[in-house]
Amino acid sequence: MLSKKTYLLALLSALLLWLGWPPIPFTGALLLFALVPLLFALKAIRERNERKAGRRVFLHAGLTFLLWNTASIYWVYNAISAYNGPIVALPVSLVPFCLGPLLLTFAFWLYHQLSHYVNRYVAYAGLICFYIGLEYLQQVWDLSFPWMTLGNGLAATHQLAQWYEFTGVYGGSLWILLANILLFEALQTPAGVPGRRPLWICLAAWVLIPAGFSIWRYTSFEGKGTPSNVVVVQPNVDPYQKLGAIPPSQQVYLLTRLSDSLGQPNTEFFIWPETAIPNYADEGTIRTNSEFLQVQSFLSKYRNGSLITGIESNTHYDTKKTASAYFDPNHGTFRDNFNAAMQVENSPNVQFYHKSKLVPGVEKMPFPAVFSFLDGVFAQLGGTVGGWGWQNEPGVFYTQSGIGSAPVICYESLWGDWIGTSVKNGAQFIAIITNDGWWGNTSGKDQHMLYAKLRAIETRRDVARSANTGISCFINQRGDIVKETAWWTSTAIKSDILLNDNLTLYVRSGDIIAKLLSLAGIALAFAIPIYKWKNRKQRR
């Protein structure tokens, strides 16, 4: 009977987490108590003091996180299948479907182990450190997939997340986790116990002070900076026909026609989506590329205009300079292929940025240095262990007039610290270029757009977002979507964005919360076997 009850509690937590997750609007507050049923289930398991309690904790937490993740990111299969086919898609999809939940489950299992040897307050501190530390791991290692970071859950309720300009999303994870713990403690403390009232007071203060400050900040905040006229283009080229079926020159013609429909003499930026120019242009000879010449002819009508566009490009080397380079027998050189952003203006100056946060297993083989011994096999198949090439530092595009922009390609919009570095280096607005058409008309495209709101708040930068099939939009510095397109339509939109030079605390400090809690989590995890050893020694 207890087993059925505890599993139902785990299922309830999964349901609440899913209901509180984007793109469902105005439900983010559910996350503040979504984990409470799971905590009650784990308490019931611990109180039975069974020999296999650790395994039961693992199964219950695993059920919660597996169901929540799968229900929220079911669309991942579509994206991987589009790139690699259904045979590859199924096993590769298991990485985000299972690996993330496995890590979060491990956090709760560590918490259970630690709770045997320390008081509950230290155990709760351990839970927070383990959870956020393993969230951070999903951002920094080669199997990165930070989509389900708990702090991202406020993207559809961004009015409550205005303080991310100080903490970033990991501050949100901390807020949500501690709110759940305080509510759990308050609910399980019997009436009349002296500590019960202070718990409720602490809970109210922990929830209401940040929420109240956020709402005040949202209503009183005014965007800063000088205006700049920007046109965002959404060509709506079917992603399955984009690469090969439709000539690049025809795609560029469509993009220039849509740009001209809204361009005006004072337009300073045109933003085109990811891989808008899909012709593997050689970066060394880009100025003679036929599609590049089309672009320059188009820009000649806009004296102060610059274009930021996605492009598939390549670079050749005399030697294997990077882990992703492979030998190209047609040129007798080593070659890197890039999913890149390019800035073109009415001058000889051309700038490239190479997408750096590549999708594991789809755009990049995880841990390429480890699998470098397979390079010969992949080279015979026309590829490389490294997949797409990448660069190690975020980029900033500068125009002749000195305007700095942060080029962000697709999946990179999940990395607040990465974008923050571009802002610290001079970016005055964020240009996100993406192609979400591979995912179909699923919640994935909506989640991806909503997460951009958090980047705007963290950096207090306007966002211009161009998505091939939608949703394209403008987002202001407090996270509001100012203007947006419909899904699967060919169109363009324009707006006057603000170019801000001020730096937020988060931009200056980055993910310091996650880094500190990760270090504390490592220390507590290593303390568990020491506690076990001491406990056994005392028994003897």
Secondary structure, DSSP 4 states (H G I P E B T S, - for coil): -HHHHHHHHHHHHHHHHHHTSTTSTT-GGGGGTTTHHHHHHHHHHHHHT-TTHHHHHHHHHHHHHHHHHHHHSTTHHHHHHHHH-HHHHHHHHHIIIIIHHHHHHHHHHHHHHHHTTS-HHHHHHHHHHHHHHHHHHHHHSTT--GGG-GGGGGGGGGGG-TTHHHH-HHHHHHHHHHHHHHHHHHHHSPTT-TTHHHHHHHHHHHHHHHHHHHHHHHHH----SEEEEEEEEE----HHHHTTTS-HHHHHHHHHHHHHHH--TTEEEEE--TTSEEEEEEGGGGGG-HHHHHHHHHHTT-TT-EEEEEEEEEEEESS--STT-EEETTTTEEEEEEEEEEEEESSS-EEEEE--SPPBTTTB-SSTTTTGGGHHHHHHTT--TT-S---SS---EE-TT--EEEEEEGGGGG-HHHHHHHHHTT-SEEEEEE-GGGG-SSHHHHHHHHHHHHHHHHHT--EEEEESSS--EEE-TTS-EEEEPPTT--EEEEEEEEE-----HHHHH-SHHHHHHHHHHHHHHHHHHHHHHHHHHHH-
